[in-house]
Amino acid sequence: MWPDGAVEEEADGYLRPYEGSGSQRTLAYSLVDHLRWRVREGLTTETVQLLDLQRYMGAVGAKVPMPWGQPWRTPPKKPYGTSALRVAATVLKGFYLHQCAEKGINPELATALSVRRLPTRADRNRALLGHTMTSVAANPLTPRGGSRRRHPKMLPDQARPELIEVVNTARDEMVVTWLSDSSLRIGGLTGLHLADLHLRENAPCGDCKSPHLHVCHRWGNPNRAAAKIKPDWETVDGVVTKGEIYRVSPAMISSYFKYMTTEYAKYATGHGMLLIQLAGPHIGEPWTADAARGMLRRAGRRAELPGRITPKAFRHQFTNDVMDASDGDPLVAKAAGNWASAQMVDEVYGHPDLHSPEFTQALKTVWGEDE
C-alpha cells in the first residue's frame, strides 16, 4: 500500500497467495522497498531489465561490478545483510516472473531470470531422485559468496544471570529462561497457547514422556505471532498433539508457575495465549514478538552487555552448548534444537576448541611430541 492509501495491484496479486502466512510480511517488506526505488528510477514492469535489477541489488548492499546510481539505503537505513539480500533476490525473481507470465510482457526479462545451473552434491542429496538431475533453477540476482555463516553470533558471557537480574517482571524472567534452556524461536514462543504446554511426566499426547511443549503453526493468532516451521498438528479429545516438540527444563517450569500465579492470574483476558501485555491500554492481551525483542534489547543495555541481545543468539548459544555437552554429536544437537539437518548443525557449530586438551594432544601426536 502506498502512502496515499492506494493498493499496488501488481504487488497485491503476487503476495495474495501468501496471505495469512508468516512469510508474507517479509516478502512485502522487500518488495515495497524495491517498488519505491523503481518509481524513483522511472521504471515499470514493462521496461525494467536484468541490469536494472542488478543495480537495485547493488543499491541495497550486494557487491556488484557496476555503478548503481544514487544511494538508496542511506543512514539511518543500513545496507541489507546476507540473508536479507538473498530474500530480496528471491522476491524480485518471483515477482517479475509472475508479472511477465500473467501479463505476457517483457519476455527478455523473463528469459534472463529463467536461468539454470548444474546441480551440486547438496542439490542431489536434497532431491528424491537426485541421481537423475541434469540442472536446477538459478537466480542471477543472488549475491555471490553468501555461504552459510560458520560462526554464528552467541550470547555474551554470563548473559543469562545478568539479564535475569535486570528484568522487571516474572514474564520477562520466564522469557529469558525459556530462550536460554531451549532453542525456541521468538515467533514460536510468543505464539504459544496454554494448551500447547505439557509440563508433567507422561502427558496424554503420547509424543514425549518428559515435560515438553508443542509449537504449533496457527494462522489466526491475535498477536500475529507464527511459528516458522509448519509440521502437522491436531487436537485430539482436547489434547494438542504433534507439531514441533521441545523438552522443558525444571527452571522453565519454575519460571512458568511464578508467572502464572502472579501476573498472568491478575491480567489475562481469557484468550488462552501464554505471553500477555502487562501495561498500557491493551493490558492482558497477547504479547507480540516485536515487543519481546524490544524487552531483550533494553534489558541488555541495562545489564551493560556488549552488543545487541537478540532471540536468535539464545538459539545459537543453546545449540553450541548442546554440541559441547554431547562431545560434538550433531544428531543430538539437531534433535534438541529442532534443526532441519544434522549436516547443517555440524557445519555451523561443529568446530573444534583450539585450546582443548584433545586438540592439543592430537597436535602433539602428529608432531611426535607425545612420547
C-alpha positions as CSV (number, residue, x, y, z in Angstrom):
1,M,0.0,0.0,0.0
2,W,1.3,3.4,-1.0
3,P,1.4,6.4,1.4
4,D,-1.7,7.8,-0.2
5,G,-3.6,4.6,0.7
6,A,-3.8,3.2,-2.8
7,V,-3.1,-0.5,-3.3
8,E,-0.2,-1.5,-5.6
9,E,-2.1,-4.0,-7.8
10,E,0.9,-5.9,-9.1
11,A,2.4,-6.5,-5.6
12,D,-1.1,-7.4,-4.2
13,G,-1.5,-10.0,-6.9
14,Y,1.9,-11.5,-6.2
15,L,1.5,-11.6,-2.4
16,R,-2.1,-12.7,-2.3
17,P,-1.2,-16.5,-2.2
18,Y,0.9,-15.9,0.9
19,E,-2.0,-14.2,2.8
20,G,-2.0,-15.3,6.4
21,S,1.4,-16.9,6.3
22,G,4.3,-15.8,8.4
23,S,6.4,-15.1,5.3
24,Q,4.0,-12.5,3.8
25,R,5.4,-9.6,5.8
26,T,9.0,-10.4,4.9
27,L,8.2,-10.7,1.2
28,A,6.1,-7.5,1.3
29,Y,8.9,-5.5,3.1
30,S,11.5,-6.5,0.4
31,L,9.0,-5.8,-2.4
32,V,7.8,-2.4,-1.3
33,D,11.4,-1.2,-0.9
34,H,12.1,-2.2,-4.5
35,L,8.9,-0.7,-5.9
36,R,9.7,2.6,-4.3
37,W,13.2,2.5,-5.8
38,R,11.6,1.6,-9.2
39,V,9.4,4.7,-9.0
40,R,12.3,6.9,-8.4
41,E,14.2,5.4,-11.3
42,G,11.2,5.9,-13.6
43,L,10.9,2.2,-14.4
44,T,7.9,-0.1,-14.8
45,T,7.4,-3.9,-15.2
46,E,7.3,-3.4,-19.0
47,T,10.6,-1.5,-19.1
48,V,12.8,-2.9,-16.3
49,Q,15.7,-5.1,-17.4
50,L,18.0,-7.6,-15.6
51,L,20.7,-4.9,-15.4
52,D,18.3,-2.6,-13.6
53,L,17.5,-5.3,-11.0
54,Q,21.2,-5.9,-10.5
55,R,21.7,-2.2,-10.0
56,Y,19.0,-2.3,-7.3
57,M,20.7,-5.2,-5.6
58,G,23.9,-3.2,-5.5
59,A,22.0,-0.2,-4.1
60,V,20.8,-2.2,-1.1
61,G,24.1,-3.8,-0.3
62,A,25.1,-6.5,-2.7
63,K,28.6,-6.4,-4.3
64,V,28.0,-5.9,-8.0
65,P,30.7,-4.9,-10.5
66,M,28.9,-1.8,-11.8
67,P,27.9,1.7,-10.6
68,W,24.4,1.6,-9.3
69,G,23.5,5.3,-9.4
70,Q,22.3,7.4,-6.5
71,P,22.5,5.9,-3.0
72,W,19.3,4.3,-1.8
73,R,19.6,2.8,1.6
74,T,21.5,5.7,3.2
75,P,21.7,6.3,7.0
76,P,19.7,5.7,9.2
77,K,18.8,2.8,6.9
78,K,21.5,0.1,6.8
79,P,22.5,-2.0,3.8
80,Y,20.9,-5.4,3.7
81,G,22.8,-8.3,5.3
82,T,23.5,-11.6,3.5
83,S,20.1,-13.2,4.5
84,A,18.1,-10.1,3.6
85,L,19.9,-9.9,0.2
86,R,19.0,-13.5,-0.6
87,V,15.4,-12.8,0.3
88,A,15.3,-9.7,-1.9
89,A,16.8,-11.7,-4.8
90,T,14.2,-14.4,-4.4
91,V,11.3,-11.9,-4.1
92,L,12.5,-10.0,-7.2
93,K,12.8,-13.1,-9.4
94,G,9.4,-14.5,-8.2
95,F,7.6,-11.1,-8.6
96,Y,8.8,-10.4,-12.2
97,L,8.4,-13.9,-13.4
98,H,4.9,-13.8,-12.1
99,Q,4.1,-10.5,-13.8
100,C,5.7,-11.5,-17.1
101,A,3.8,-14.7,-17.3
102,E,0.5,-13.3,-16.1
103,K,0.5,-10.3,-18.4
104,G,2.6,-11.7,-21.3
105,I,5.0,-8.8,-21.1
106,N,8.8,-8.2,-21.0
107,P,9.9,-11.6,-22.4
108,E,13.5,-10.5,-22.4
109,L,13.5,-10.2,-18.6
110,A,11.6,-13.5,-18.1
111,T,14.3,-15.2,-20.2
112,A,17.1,-13.6,-18.3
113,L,15.6,-14.6,-14.9
114,S,14.9,-18.2,-16.0
115,V,18.5,-19.4,-16.0
116,R,19.6,-22.8,-14.8
117,R,22.9,-24.3,-13.5
118,L,24.5,-27.7,-13.0
119,P,23.3,-29.4,-9.7
120,T,25.7,-29.6,-6.8
121,R,26.1,-32.6,-4.5
122,A,23.9,-30.8,-1.9
123,D,21.2,-30.4,-4.6
124,R,21.3,-34.1,-5.4
125,N,21.1,-35.0,-1.7
126,R,18.0,-32.9,-1.2
127,A,16.2,-34.3,-4.2
128,L,14.2,-37.6,-4.2
129,L,15.7,-38.7,-7.5
130,G,18.9,-36.6,-7.3
131,H,20.9,-39.0,-9.4
132,T,18.7,-38.2,-12.4
133,M,19.1,-34.4,-12.1
134,T,20.8,-32.6,-15.0
135,S,20.1,-29.0,-14.0
136,V,18.5,-26.8,-11.3
137,A,16.9,-23.4,-11.4
138,A,19.3,-20.5,-10.5
139,N,18.8,-16.8,-9.7
140,P,21.1,-14.3,-11.4
141,L,20.3,-11.8,-8.7
142,T,21.5,-13.9,-5.7
143,P,24.8,-12.4,-4.3
144,R,27.8,-14.5,-4.9
145,G,29.8,-15.8,-2.0
146,G,27.0,-15.7,0.5
147,S,27.8,-19.0,2.2
148,R,26.4,-20.1,5.5
149,R,27.9,-18.3,8.4
150,R,30.4,-20.6,10.2
151,H,30.5,-18.6,13.4
152,P,27.0,-17.5,14.4
153,K,26.7,-14.8,17.0
154,M,26.5,-16.1,20.5
155,L,25.4,-14.5,23.7
156,P,27.9,-12.6,25.8
157,D,29.4,-14.4,28.8
158,Q,27.1,-14.6,31.8
159,A,24.2,-13.1,29.7
160,R,21.5,-15.2,31.3
161,P,22.1,-14.3,35.0
162,E,22.8,-10.7,34.1
163,L,19.6,-10.4,32.1
164,I,17.5,-12.1,34.8
165,E,19.0,-9.7,37.3
166,V,17.7,-6.6,35.4
167,V,14.4,-7.7,34.0
168,N,11.3,-6.1,35.6
169,T,8.6,-8.8,35.5
170,A,8.1,-12.5,36.0
171,R,7.0,-12.7,32.4
172,D,10.4,-11.3,31.2
173,E,12.3,-13.6,33.6
174,M,10.4,-16.5,32.1
175,V,11.2,-15.4,28.5
176,V,14.9,-15.3,29.3
177,T,14.8,-18.7,31.0
178,W,12.8,-20.3,28.2
179,L,15.0,-18.9,25.5
180,S,18.1,-20.0,27.4
181,D,17.0,-23.6,28.1
182,S,15.6,-24.4,24.7
183,S,16.1,-23.5,21.0
184,L,12.7,-21.8,20.8
185,R,12.3,-19.1,18.1
186,I,10.7,-15.9,19.2
187,G,7.7,-16.4,16.9
188,G,7.1,-19.9,18.3
189,L,7.4,-18.7,21.9
190,T,5.1,-15.7,21.5
191,G,2.6,-17.9,19.6
192,L,2.3,-20.5,22.4
193,H,-1.2,-21.2,23.8
194,L,-1.6,-22.7,27.3
195,A,-3.0,-25.9,25.7
196,D,0.4,-26.4,24.0
197,L,2.2,-26.9,27.3
198,H,2.5,-30.4,28.7
199,L,4.6,-29.7,31.7
200,R,4.4,-33.0,33.5
201,E,5.6,-36.5,33.0
202,N,3.6,-38.9,30.7
203,A,1.3,-36.2,29.2
204,P,-1.7,-37.7,27.4
205,C,-0.5,-36.6,24.0
206,G,1.9,-39.6,24.0
207,D,4.5,-37.7,22.0
208,C,7.1,-37.3,24.7
209,K,7.3,-38.9,28.2
210,S,9.1,-35.9,29.7
211,P,7.7,-32.4,30.3
212,H,7.6,-30.7,26.9
213,L,5.7,-28.2,24.8
214,H,4.2,-28.2,21.3
215,V,4.9,-25.4,18.9
216,C,2.0,-25.3,16.5
217,H,1.8,-23.0,13.5
218,R,-1.5,-21.1,13.7
219,W,-2.7,-18.7,11.1
220,G,-5.0,-16.6,13.3
221,N,-3.1,-15.7,16.5
222,P,-4.3,-12.2,17.6
223,N,-0.8,-11.0,18.1
224,R,0.2,-12.2,14.6
225,A,2.9,-14.5,16.1
226,A,3.5,-17.6,14.0
227,A,5.9,-20.5,14.2
228,K,8.5,-20.6,11.4
229,I,8.2,-24.4,10.8
230,K,4.8,-25.8,9.9
231,P,4.6,-29.5,10.8
232,D,1.1,-31.0,11.1
233,W,-0.6,-30.8,14.5
234,E,-4.0,-31.5,15.8
235,T,-6.2,-31.5,18.9
236,V,-7.4,-35.0,19.9
237,D,-10.0,-35.1,22.7
238,G,-8.9,-31.6,23.8
239,V,-5.2,-32.6,23.8
240,V,-2.7,-30.9,21.4
241,T,-0.5,-33.5,19.6
242,K,2.4,-33.4,17.2
243,G,3.8,-30.1,15.9
244,E,7.4,-29.1,16.9
245,I,8.2,-30.7,20.3
246,Y,10.6,-29.1,22.7
247,R,11.8,-30.6,26.0
248,V,11.2,-28.4,29.0
249,S,13.7,-27.9,31.9
250,P,12.9,-27.7,35.6
251,A,13.9,-24.0,35.5
252,M,11.4,-23.4,32.7
253,I,8.6,-25.0,34.7
254,S,9.6,-23.0,37.8
255,S,9.6,-19.7,35.9
256,Y,6.2,-20.6,34.3
257,F,4.5,-21.2,37.6
258,K,5.9,-17.9,39.1
259,Y,4.5,-16.0,36.1
260,M,1.2,-17.8,36.0
261,T,0.4,-17.4,39.7
262,T,1.2,-13.6,39.7
263,E,1.0,-11.6,36.5
264,Y,-1.0,-13.9,34.3
265,A,-3.6,-14.7,37.0
266,K,-4.0,-10.9,37.5
267,Y,-4.2,-9.6,34.0
268,A,-5.0,-12.4,31.5
269,T,-8.2,-11.8,29.5
270,G,-9.2,-15.3,28.5
271,H,-7.7,-15.6,25.0
272,G,-5.7,-18.7,26.0
273,M,-2.2,-17.5,24.9
274,L,0.8,-17.7,27.1
275,L,2.5,-14.3,27.0
276,I,0.5,-11.2,27.7
277,Q,1.0,-7.5,27.9
278,L,1.4,-6.1,31.4
279,A,0.9,-2.4,30.8
280,G,-0.8,0.1,28.6
281,P,-4.3,0.2,27.1
282,H,-4.1,-3.4,25.9
283,I,-3.1,-4.9,29.2
284,G,-3.8,-8.6,29.4
285,E,-3.9,-9.1,25.6
286,P,-1.3,-11.3,23.8
287,W,2.2,-10.0,23.7
288,T,3.9,-9.6,20.3
289,A,7.3,-10.9,19.1
290,D,8.5,-7.4,18.4
291,A,7.7,-6.4,22.0
292,A,9.7,-9.4,23.2
293,R,12.7,-8.4,21.1
294,G,12.5,-4.9,22.4
295,M,12.4,-6.2,26.0
296,L,15.6,-8.2,25.4
297,R,17.3,-5.3,23.7
298,R,16.5,-2.9,26.6
299,A,17.5,-5.5,29.3
300,G,20.8,-6.0,27.5
301,R,21.5,-2.3,27.7
302,R,20.6,-2.1,31.4
303,A,22.9,-5.0,32.1
304,E,25.6,-3.3,30.1
305,L,26.1,-6.4,28.0
306,P,28.2,-5.9,24.8
307,G,26.4,-5.9,21.5
308,R,22.7,-6.3,20.9
309,I,20.8,-9.1,22.6
310,T,18.5,-10.9,20.1
311,P,16.3,-14.0,20.5
312,K,18.4,-15.8,17.7
313,A,21.5,-15.5,19.8
314,F,19.9,-17.7,22.5
315,R,19.1,-20.4,19.9
316,H,22.7,-20.3,18.6
317,Q,24.1,-20.4,22.2
318,F,21.8,-23.3,23.2
319,T,22.9,-25.4,20.1
320,N,26.5,-24.6,20.7
321,D,26.2,-25.7,24.3
322,V,24.5,-28.9,23.4
323,M,27.2,-29.7,20.9
324,D,29.8,-29.2,23.6
325,A,28.0,-31.3,26.1
326,S,27.4,-34.2,23.7
327,D,31.0,-34.4,22.6
328,G,30.2,-32.7,19.3
329,D,27.4,-35.1,18.2
330,P,25.3,-33.1,15.6
331,L,22.5,-35.6,15.8
332,V,21.9,-34.8,19.5
333,A,22.1,-31.1,18.8
334,K,19.7,-31.4,15.8
335,A,17.1,-33.2,17.9
336,A,17.5,-30.9,20.9
337,G,17.2,-27.8,18.7
338,N,14.7,-29.0,16.2
339,W,17.1,-28.1,13.4
340,A,16.4,-29.2,9.8
341,S,19.5,-31.3,9.3
342,A,22.4,-32.6,11.3
343,Q,24.7,-31.7,8.4
344,M,23.9,-28.0,8.8
345,V,24.4,-28.2,12.6
346,D,27.8,-29.9,12.1
347,E,28.9,-27.3,9.5
348,V,27.9,-24.3,11.6
349,Y,28.6,-25.4,15.2
350,G,30.9,-28.4,14.9
351,H,34.2,-26.5,15.2
352,P,36.9,-27.8,17.5
353,D,38.2,-25.9,20.5
354,L,41.7,-24.9,19.6
355,H,42.8,-25.0,23.2
356,S,41.1,-28.2,24.4
357,P,43.2,-31.0,25.8
358,E,42.0,-33.3,23.0
359,F,43.0,-30.9,20.3
360,T,46.4,-30.2,21.9
361,Q,47.1,-33.9,22.3
362,A,46.2,-34.6,18.7
363,L,48.7,-32.0,17.6
364,K,51.4,-33.4,19.9
365,T,50.8,-36.8,18.4
366,V,51.2,-35.6,14.9
367,W,54.3,-33.6,15.8
368,G,55.8,-36.6,17.5
369,E,55.9,-34.9,20.9
370,D,53.7,-37.2,22.9
371,E,56.4,-39.6,24.0
